[in-house]
């Protein structure tokens, strides 16, 4: 069974845009080698971090959305952990993808006499 996942990686701000594109292509290759389906990656660009990470004040954000079986995600996690250019990453299940939020009815105020 395939599960929808989302990854957000932060690449150190000391690298050039070409090196960040190389990290993005490595991420795409990593996902395809682990049988990810409908993988889409996007570079958000260079942004100031909320707090310093490993003495970095800026970083490039890369996002990837994909479908993958649950037993393969550990391989992706291990590969990202050992990539020296990535200073932080997060993998989450995208459970809410395609779901419409449910509107709740407001409770009417009742006056007790």
ZINORTA-V211754 format. One record per pair of residues at least 24 apart in sequence whose ideal C-beta (glycine too) atoms are under 10 Angstrom apart, sorted by the first residue. I is the first residue (numbers start at 0). J is the second residue. D is the distance in Angstrom with one decimal. If there is no record, write none. Layout:
# ZINORTA-V211754
<<I J D> <I J D>>
This chain:
# ZINORTA-V211754
<<0 66 9.8> <0 68 6.8> <0 69 7.5> <1 34 9.2> <1 35 9.0> <1 36 6.4> <1 37 9.1> <1 65 9.2> <1 66 4.2> <1 67 6.4> <1 68 6.0> <1 69 8.8> <1 71 9.9> <2 65 9.7> <2 66 6.9> <2 67 6.6> <2 68 7.2> <2 69 5.7> <2 71 9.9> <2 72 8.0> <2 92 5.9> <2 93 8.2> <2 94 8.7> <3 36 9.9> <3 37 8.9> <3 64 7.2> <3 65 7.6> <3 66 5.6> <3 67 8.5> <3 91 9.7> <3 92 6.8> <3 93 4.0> <3 94 7.5> <3 95 9.2> <3 96 5.0> <3 97 8.5> <4 30 9.3> <4 35 8.2> <4 38 9.6> <4 63 8.1> <4 64 7.4> <4 65 5.8> <4 66 7.4> <4 67 5.9> <4 69 9.4> <4 71 10.0> <4 72 6.5> <4 75 8.3> <4 90 6.1> <4 91 6.9> <4 92 6.0> <4 93 6.1> <4 96 9.8> <5 62 7.0> <5 63 7.1> <5 64 5.2> <5 65 8.1> <5 89 8.4> <5 90 7.5> <5 91 5.4> <5 92 8.0> <5 93 4.7> <5 96 8.3> <6 30 8.5> <6 38 9.8> <6 40 8.7> <6 61 7.9> <6 62 7.0> <6 63 4.5> <6 64 8.1> <6 65 7.9> <6 72 9.6> <6 75 7.5> <6 76 9.4> <6 79 7.5> <6 88 6.3> <6 89 7.1> <6 90 5.1> <6 91 8.0> <7 43 8.5> <7 60 6.4> <7 61 7.3> <7 62 5.2> <7 63 8.0> <7 87 8.7> <7 88 6.8> <7 89 5.3> <7 90 8.5> <7 91 8.3> <8 40 9.5> <8 42 9.9> <8 58 9.0> <8 59 8.5> <8 60 7.3> <8 61 4.6> <8 62 8.0> <8 63 7.8> <8 79 6.8> <8 82 8.3> <8 84 9.0> <8 85 5.0> <8 86 8.7> <8 87 7.4> <8 88 4.4> <8 89 8.2> <8 90 9.5> <9 43 9.7> <9 46 8.7> <9 48 7.3> <9 52 7.0> <9 55 8.3> <9 57 9.5> <9 58 4.1> <9 59 7.1> <9 60 6.0> <9 61 8.0> <9 84 9.9> <9 85 6.9> <9 86 5.4> <9 87 4.5> <9 88 7.0> <9 89 9.1> <10 42 8.9> <10 45 9.1> <10 55 9.5> <10 58 6.0> <10 59 4.3> <10 60 7.9> <10 61 6.5> <10 82 8.9> <10 84 5.3> <10 85 5.8> <10 86 7.1> <10 87 9.3> <10 88 9.5> <11 52 8.5> <11 53 7.5> <11 54 9.4> <11 55 5.2> <11 57 8.4> <11 58 6.1> <11 59 7.9> <11 83 8.7> <11 84 6.1> <11 85 8.0> <11 86 5.1> <11 87 9.7> <12 45 6.0> <12 46 8.7> <12 47 8.8> <12 48 8.1> <12 52 9.8> <12 55 5.5> <12 56 7.0> <12 57 3.3> <12 58 4.9> <12 59 6.7> <12 86 8.9> <13 54 9.7> <13 55 7.1> <13 57 8.5> <13 58 9.3> <13 84 9.3> <13 86 9.8> <14 45 9.7> <14 58 9.3> <14 59 7.3> <14 84 6.1> <15 59 9.8> <16 42 8.3> <16 44 9.0> <16 45 8.1> <16 59 7.8> <18 59 9.0> <18 84 6.9> <19 44 9.1> <19 45 8.3> <19 58 9.5> <19 59 4.5> <19 60 9.5> <19 61 7.3> <19 84 8.1> <20 59 9.5> <20 61 9.5> <21 84 8.4> <22 59 8.0> <22 61 6.6> <22 82 7.3> <22 84 5.3> <22 85 6.9> <23 59 9.0> <23 61 5.4> <23 62 9.7> <23 63 8.4> <25 78 8.7> <25 79 9.9> <25 82 7.5> <25 84 8.8> <25 85 9.7> <26 61 6.5> <26 62 9.8> <26 63 5.9> <26 65 9.9> <26 75 8.8> <26 78 8.9> <26 79 8.0> <26 82 8.7> <26 85 8.9> <26 88 9.6> <27 61 10.0> <27 63 7.6> <27 65 9.4> <29 63 9.4> <29 74 8.2> <29 75 6.1> <29 78 5.4> <29 79 7.9> <29 82 9.1> <30 63 6.5> <30 64 10.0> <30 65 5.4> <30 66 9.9> <30 67 7.4> <30 71 9.4> <30 75 6.9> <30 78 9.8> <31 65 9.2> <32 71 9.6> <32 74 8.5> <32 75 9.5> <32 78 9.3> <33 65 9.3> <33 67 6.5> <33 68 8.8> <33 70 9.9> <33 71 4.5> <33 72 8.0> <33 73 9.5> <33 74 5.2> <33 75 5.8> <33 78 8.6> <34 65 9.9> <34 66 9.4> <34 67 6.7> <34 68 6.9> <34 71 6.1> <34 74 9.9> <35 63 8.5> <35 64 9.7> <35 65 4.1> <35 66 6.6> <35 67 4.7> <35 68 9.2> <35 71 7.8> <35 72 9.4> <35 75 8.0> <36 65 6.8> <36 66 4.4> <36 67 7.3> <36 68 9.5> <37 64 7.8> <37 65 6.3> <37 66 5.5> <37 67 9.9> <38 63 6.3> <38 64 7.3> <38 65 3.9> <38 66 8.0> <38 67 8.5> <39 63 6.8> <39 64 5.2> <39 65 7.2> <40 64 8.2> <40 65 8.6> <48 86 8.9> <48 87 8.7> <52 86 5.0> <52 87 5.6> <53 86 5.3> <53 87 8.6> <54 86 9.6> <55 86 5.8> <55 87 9.3> <58 85 9.3> <58 86 6.3> <58 87 7.7> <59 84 9.3> <59 85 9.8> <59 86 9.9> <60 87 9.9> <61 85 8.5> <61 88 8.8> <63 88 9.9> <63 90 9.3> <64 93 6.7> <64 96 7.9> <65 93 9.1> <66 93 9.1> <66 96 9.7>>
